[in-house]
Amino acid sequence: MARASTAGLRRKRDGDDPRTQADPVRWWLNEIEAARKREKEFRETGEKVNEIYAGEHTATPFNILFSNTETLFPALYSATPRPVVQRRFKDDDPLGKAAAKAGERVLAYLLDTNAEGYETFDGALSAATLDALLCGRAVTTVKYDAQIAYGMRPADGGEPDSVKTGELVCLDVRSWDRVYFGFARRWTKVPWVAYEEWIDKEEAVRLFGRATADKLVFSQGEEDEVRGDRGERAKRNGNERDMGERKTALVYQIWDKSDRKIRYVAPSYADGLLKTLDDPLGLTGFFNCPEPLGFLCRPNSLKPVAPYTLYAQQATELNEITRRISRVTKAIKAKAVYDSELGEDIKALVEADDNELVPADKSSSLAAEKGLQNAIWAWPIDRLVVVLRELIVAREQVKQTIYEITGIADVMRGQSNASETLGAQEIKQSWGTLRLKRMQREVQRYVRDLLRMMLEVAVSRFSEETLAAMTGLSYLTGQQRVAAEASAQSMQLAGGPLDPRVAAALQAPAWPPVMALLREDALRGYRIDIETNSTVEPEAVEDQKQISELLNALGQYLNGVAPLVARGVMPFGVAQNMLLAIARRFRFGTEIEDDIKQMQPPQPEDDGQAAKLAEMQAKMQAESQQAAAKLQLEAQVEQGRARLEMEKLAMQERIAQADREAEMAREAARIKLERDASIAKLRLEREITLAKVGIDRQTELDKTQQALISQVEIARVNADAKAVKQADVDAAGQQKLAEGLAPLVEQLQALAAQLAEMMAAMAAPVEFDRGTDGRIM
């Protein structure tokens, strides 16, 4: 075994990482085989102890193992534990209180799910405690399971929609001899944990697919050993040999802490790893199981020890003495040899009733003359009785030795001596309890670790709806919180008062911050613990004890503090905070914490001065009201004056603003005028330049135009004169006049056409002749 362990360490030192190996299956199977060899003695002893406990050994007439186990079992675990999630610091933290309450209710639900097909918490812990008492080690794993409903497959052949219809965190009891651990001397250093599984074809198809499942080797349950294609052997236990015709295959589920992966390996599968998964739970310690439950351990070693091995020799001696007692008891019989001359008288004497005299015949009388004691020789049983008595005493001494080894007192076993005093029995009880405290703390540690893991998985995987349904708490969900905030904002914008229901909803806890706090600080900010003795004492007794202690503490505190508060020596707020600090130390204290916060300070007793005090208070109140009214009036006058002053300043500002705007308008007009003038000047200069180019032609045109205008004007004057003179001329004369004017009209029309052509030529673009230097010639 030491060589196997050293070889495992050497592989790690040499950097023989399974992720870099060409044949990782071989590497993992070698590691598992090395772990099996390291614990070979433990597994053989565990099988033997289980057989003795079940009464399968005929060579065990006195089953002290069963008796001790049944005595210790209820002392270690007899009732479902009561989870307690509480704040690490007992200060006023509403969000922390809400998160602790939610976590406690989640665990309370998970401890009592009663879901069909799942292991109950009580059943799992009972099995674990029994395994630890018998074999020395118990392993329980935590798993998350979700019920998923699938919709119709879409027409495009894609995956159908899935909806979670339920979520649960439950426990899975592992067989004590089907778990393997990587070599380490402390649990925190364990590199991997492997679980040996025997699965059928249907389960293999679900886990690995049809193609991979077809390559596995499935064998019937009655086969004692299974050999893989690599030559590995795995022996089935008795329960697995009783599976009948159901064929199963050996698969190892390996939780590798180095890269937080889960790998599946099978000796009968030669194509590599069956499957590799990412960490499905995301636990702080990665492994899905806490440190195994065990009551005995070696220093610097994780190899478990069965408690039975501590008194196995005494148990063997006890069985030997019991067998001898049985043989001696069989030898103690009423037997005797008598003289044949007594005849039938001996038979008649043996068959006679009480107070019956049996007559003797003549031959018997003759035999009696020799002495009846000489005629009958009895089997000597007195010596056998002495031997039997000594054997019984020796057996009791061996039993007492075993009880001293195991720490089981007489009182714990329900036995007592009537001559013993009460003090002697109490000493035995306290001593026996003291011996068991370490074992009880180990069970409580195991339960506490499981609860921590269950809560960590629940708060990280469950939805808000699932947590709300489990706990029954009326915390707001994320959507409800957003709706309440939107409603409050709309009310504020509208200027109306805030609805009290909306205000109460905003003050109440919400699931998003509660879940964020639990997920972030589930292990560091909170302590998840088990109530003292809650795993062994009835719940009602524990409740009564807690209530009694809380009432006593509150009564003593109030009796001492109430007079100080009444006399005014101690402020009521200080006394209230101290009372809250005391109540938070008890489990029921958190339930009355809100009620304590609503307590009001006591009213002083009436000592005859109440009327005077009331009158003085009324007078002072009236004076204060008058002063307040005066101050209010003065404030209103001052506010009016200030308002007028502000209006005056505002008017002046408006006038100044108007002046500034007018000045700006004038300035803008001036700038525009100057700009227009500049543009006109530029245009005029351009026109002058253009005019200089065609000035000769323009002069000629002007002269021609002036001559034409003069001629037309002369003709018009002449025509008017003739018209005046010939006003009375007849129609023939008028026709003659028209005929005389026709040439003149035609001449005028020709001049007008010539003038139009000249105007069009002047309007046409002017082309300049430029030299080689680009200048106008």
Secondary structure, 3 states (H helix, E strand, C coil): CHHHHHHHHHHHHCCCCHHHCCCHHHHHHHHHHHHHHHCHHHHHHHHHHHHHHCCCCCCCCCCHHHHHHHHHHHHHCCCCCCEEEEECCCCCCHHHHHHHHHHHHHHHHHCCCCCCCCECHHHHHHHHHHHHHHCCCEEEEEEEEEEEEECCCCCCCCCCCEEEEEEEEEEEEECCCCEEECCCCCHHHCCEEEEEEEECHHHHHHHHCHHHHCCCCCEECCCCEEECCCCCEEECCHHHHCCCCCEEEEEEEEEECCCCEEEEECCCCCCCCCEEEECCCCCCCCCCCCCCECCCECCCCCCECCHHHHHHHHHHHHHHHHHHHHHHHHHCCCCEEECHHHCCHHHHHHHCCCCCCCCCCHHHHHHHHCCHHHHEEECCCHHHHHHHHHHHHHHHHHHHHHHHHHCCCCCCCCCCCCCCCHHHHHHHHHHHHHHHHHHHHHHHHHHHHHHHHHHHHHHHHCCHHHHHHHHCCCCECHHHHHHHHHHHHHHHHHCCCCCHHHHHHHHCCEHHHHHHHHHHHCCCCEEEEECCCCCCCCHHHHHHHHHHHHHHHHHHHHHHHHHHHHCCCCCHHHHHHHHHHHHCCCHHHHHCHHHHHCCCCCCCCCCCCHHHHHHHHHHHHHHHHHHHHHHHHHHHHHHHHHHHHHHHHHHHHHHHHHHHHHHHHHHHHHHHHHHHHHHHHHHHHHHHHHHHHCHHHHHHHHHHHHHHHHHHHHHHHHHHHHHHHCCCCCHHHHHHHHHHHHHHHHHHHHHHHHHHHHHHHHHCCCCCCECCCCCEC
